[in-house]
Amino acid sequence: MDRVYIMDTTLRDGEQAPGFSMNAQDKLAMARKLEELQVDVIEAGFPIASDGDFEAVRRIASTIKGPRIAGLARTNAGDIERCARALEPADTARIHVFLATSDIHLQHKLGKTREEALELAIKGVRLARRFCDDVEFSAEDAGRTEVDYLCRVVEAVIEAGATVVNIPDTVGYCIPEEYGWLIRNIRTRVKDIETVMLSTHCHNDLGLAVANSLAGVQNGARQIECTINGIGERAGNAALEEVVMAIEVRRRFVKAFTGIKTSELYSASHLLSQVTDTTVQRNKAIVGQNAFAHEAGIHQDGVLKQSITYEIMTPQSVGIPANRLVLGKHSGRHALRHRYQELGIELDNQVLEQIYISFTKLADRQKLVDDRDLLALLQHQEQCANR
């Protein structure tokens, strides 16, 4: 099995999403958690964007010793030089340069020809290599770039000194089969492609960011760029917790593994929610409130007998202490008895049946039934029995 490297861009791409901006202190707190998570690369920011971002990248580069620290830059000299200065304190650093390559971006955003863009990419990578041995090049909007031209760009930046080449689906346009085909074509057609690491950076506009990232891995990409909770521009990026656990749970199928300490996933998600003052949707995969919660009686019965019936991973594997059996109108007698037992109360079958009738009526009136409700139901039943 091959190692897949995780580049976390929560502090750069993730922070660019409306409502998710972080100050330097917040970024440092998240960087420390990412270090505990054992990500391979932390993209700490875009140093040219502001003095605050420059200082945040520099503080992270000075403090974090495990992961490689990366900063983003366009292909111009000012960006690259400022990025290099911000990364100076890092034990291991990476300058990440990017340039759009799709005709849509070249025509409507940059006003450049393909040849002009190619020359800018080469110059940017060469300059970055003067400051740093590890240089990543991203072909922005690669998912909509004509494949022959994309291969020319990739080959040129490899010759210029790039060590990592990223093939972003910047606008979340690709479907998995298409994105996998693109990675496979690049691996087949580009000279010296084996000398660099191919990377994925997939957005979630069609809800396919994780699927596309996995398709990239299955076709030879060995770095995934992703964010905690999937935050990022528009609909967000591939969610780190989802790609990591997909690889972990389906390791034999994907034929790959990561170095992530998965038991830190939930705490990383929770910390990001705190520093950005945002909530994670209840049904969010891996870290959502409902990810290991069960209300339906059939499911509760199965989980109580053997959790593997309905849980493909343990909650502990992602840092959640235990699953939850939620008592509501879909719950059955098995779960109701189990919760009373957890409260130290043993019910015989006759009493359980009587309480269950009252429980279902209560559950029809309110979404959830909590422990206070259960104790009140028991008390009412005892009062009725003593009359």
N, C-alpha and C positions, 0 to 999 in steps of 0.2 A: 504494500500500500504506500501511496505517496503522501508526503506532508503538504497540507494546504496552509498557507500563511494568511493570517488575518490582519488586514490594515484597517484600523478603526478611524473613521473620519467624522465622528460625532462632533468634535470640537471645531471642525472646519465646515464641511458640507452640511452637517446636521444643524449647526448653529445658524446657518444662512436662512433657515426656514423662518417665516414670520412667527414671532412669539417665542422663539427658542434662543434668543441671544443670551450670552453668558459673559460676566465680567471675568477679570483675570483670576480672582479668587475661586470663582465657580469652576473655571476651566482647570485650575490646578487640582481642585478636589476631584473632579472627574478623571483627570489624568492619573492620579494616585489609584483610583479604583480600577482604571484600565490596566495599570501596572499589576494590581492584584489579580486581575482577570487573565493576565499573561498574554495580552495581545502582542503580536509581533512588531507592529508599527503603529504609532500614534500620529495621525496627521493633526498637528496642534493648531494650525490656523493659516491665515493668508497674510503674512507680515506687512505687505504693502498696503493693505486695506485701511489700516489706522494705526496710530501710535499704541493704542490699547492692545490691538491684536499682536503687534510686534513684541510688546512687553510680555504678553501672555505666552507667546511661543518661546521667548527667551527664558522665562521663569520655568516653564516646563522642561526645556532643554537643560537647564541648570540642575533640576531637581530629580527628574525621573531617570533611573539608571538601567532599568530592564529593557523595555522596548526601544526600538529605533525611533527617533523623532524626525518627523517630516514636516516641511513647510511648503505651501503652494506658491507658484509664481507663473506669471505669463512668460512668454518667450523673450521679453525685452530685458535689456541690461539692468534697468532700475529695479524691476521686480526681483530678478535673480540675485543681485548684489545685496539687496535688503534682506532677502530670505536667508542668504548665507550668513549675514551678520547675526540674525536672530538665532540661528542654529549653532553658532560658534561654541557655546558651552556644552553641547551634547556629546556624550560618549560615542554614540553612533548616530549619524544624521543622514537624511535623504532630502535632496532638493527635487521637488515634484513640479515639472514644467508642463504646461498644457497649451494646446492650440487647436482650434476648430478645424475639421477637415471635410465636413460635408459641404456640398455645393450650396445647400440652403444657408448655412452659416457664412460661408465664404462670400456669397453674393450679398445677402441681406444684412449681415452683421459686420463683417470685417472689410468688405469691399476689396477683396484680394483674389488674385487668380490662383489656380492650383500650384503653379510654379513658384509664385511669391510665397505662398504658405509653406511649401516644402523647404524653401531656403530659410525662412524664419524658424522652422522647427529644427533644422540642422544647426543653425547659429545658436539657438537657445540651449540646446543640449551640450554643444561644445563649450559654451560659456559656463554652464552649470558644472561641467566636469572640471573646470579650473578650480572650483571651490570645494568640490565634494566628489568622493569616489563612487557614491551611490546616487544615481540620477534616474528618476522615473519620468517617462514621457507619456502624456495622455492625449490621444486623438479625440478631442471633444466631438460628440455626436457621431462617433464611429458607427453606431447602429444604422445611420442613414447615409453613410459615406460609400461612394462607389468602390467596390471591393478591389479593383485593380489599382486605383489610386491609393487606397488605404494600405495595400501591400507595399507600394513604393515608399510611402511615408515611413512605415514601420522599418523597412530595410534601411532607409537613409538614417533614421535616428539610432539604429543599432550601430551602424558604421560610425556615427558621430560620437558614440560612447554611452548610450543609454544602457542601464543595467536591468531596468524593469520597463515593460511596455504595457500600458493600460488601454483596453478597448472598451470605452464607456458606451453604454446605452443611455445616453444623457437625458433623453426625453421619454424613456420607458416605452419605446415604440416596438421593440422586438418581441417575438414570441420565442419560447425555448428552443424549438427545433432550428429556427432561423439564427438565433444567437450562437448556438452550438456549432452550426455550420460555418459561421463567420470565424470563430476561433480555430476550427479545424482547417479551414482554408489558409488562414495566416500561418499556421504551423507547417502546412504542406508546401506553401509557395514562397515563403520569405527566407532568403539566404541568412545563415547564421542565427536563425531563430532559437536554436538550442542554447545559445550563449546568454539569453536573457530570460527573465521570468515574465510570463504573460499574466495579466491581471484583469479582473472583471470589476466593473463599477456600474451597477444597474439601478435604475430608478423605477418607481412603482406606479407610474401613471395608469397602467392597465392591470395593476395588481400582480405583476409577474416578476418582480425584482429578485426574489429568492429563487424562483424556478429558473430564471435566466442565469443567475450566478451558478447554480448547480449544473446547468447545462454547459456552462463554460468550463467548470472543473472536469466534467466528464469528457470534455474534448481537449483537455490539456492545459487549461489555465491553472496556475498554482498559487495565486493570490486572489483573495476576495476583499474588496473594499466595501465597507458596510458601517452601519451606525447602531448604537443602542436604541431600542424601541423603534427602529426604522425611521427616525426623524430625518428630515432633509427637505430640499427644495420641492415645492408643490406636494405631491403625494408621498414624498420621502424616498429613502434609499432601501436597499436590501437590509432587513433587520439582522443584526449580528447574532442575536440569540436564536433566530430561526435557522439561519444557514449553518451555524455551528451544531445545533442539535439535530438538524436533518442529516448532517454528515456523521454525527455520533450515533444516532439511532439506526441509520441505514448504511453503516460503514462498509459492510460486505458488498452492498450494491454499488455504492459510489466509489469504492476502492480507494479511499483517502481518509485522512485523519487530520485534526488540528491540535495545537498545543494549548488550547484554551482550558482554563480551570472552570469547568461548567458550573460548579457549586457557587460561583460568584455572580452568575447571570442575573438572578433575581435582585440581589442587592445593588447591582449596577443599574438595573432598570429603575429601581426605587429611588436611588440617589439622583438620577437624571430627572425624574419627576419632581423631586424636591427642589433642585437648583433652578429648574425652568418653570416651576409652579404650574405644571401641566399634569393631567391625569392620563393613565393608560386605559384604553377601552377594555371593558370587562372581558370580552371574548378574544383578546389579543393572544395569539399563540405563545406558548412557553411561559410568559410572565404575567398574563392577564389574571384578573381576580377569579375568572371562571375556568382557567386552564386545567385546574385539578379539582374542580367542584362538580358534584353530581346531585341532581334533584330527582330525575326520573327513577321510579321504583325499580324497574328492570335493571337499570345501570347500577343503582345502589346495591341491589342484591348481588350482582356479579362482582362488584368491587369489594364488598365485604367478604365474599368467599375467596376471591383471588384477584388482586388489583390488576393483574395483567389482562384481565378480560376486557377492560375499557381504558387502561392507561398504558401507552407504549413506551413510557419512560417514568421513572419515579420522580415525585416532586422534590425529593432530597437531592437528586442529581443536578437540579438547577438552583438549589439553594432555598427551596420552600420546605418548611418543616414537615408538613403532612398534607394529604388531600383533605377535602371538606365534603361532608354529606350535608347538603342543604335541604332543609325540610320545607316543602311547599306542596301544592295541590297534586303534584305528580309523584310524590314520595309514597313508598309502600310500608307495610308493617315491619319488615326486616330492619329498615333504617330507623323507624320510630323506636323499636325495641332497643336497637344498638345505642341510640342517643340517650335513652333513659338509663341504660347500663353505664354509660360514660358518666352520668350524673349520680351513679351509685344506687340506682333504683332498679330492682328486679320485678318484672311484671309477669303474672301468670297469663295464660292464653285468653282466659275469659275477660280479665281486666284490660288487657291489651286491645282486644276487639272492641270493647266499649269505648275506650279512649280514642281508638282509631276513628270511630264514627264521628266523634266530636271534633277530632283533629281535621278530618277532611272538610267538615263544614266551616271550621275556622280558616283553613287554607284557601277556601273559595272566596273568603271575604278580604284576605290580606295576602300580599305576595309571598312573604316568608313567615315562618313560625319559629320563634326563638325559644331559649331555655325558660324564660319567665312564663311564656305561653304554655309550655309543656308542664311546668310545675302547677300552673293554675288549672289546667285540664285535669291533672292528677288529683288536685285538691277537690275540685268539683265532683269528680267521680267518687271519691271517698265519702264526700258529704251525701251524695245520692245513695250510696250503699248503706249508710248509717241511719237513713230515714226509716 
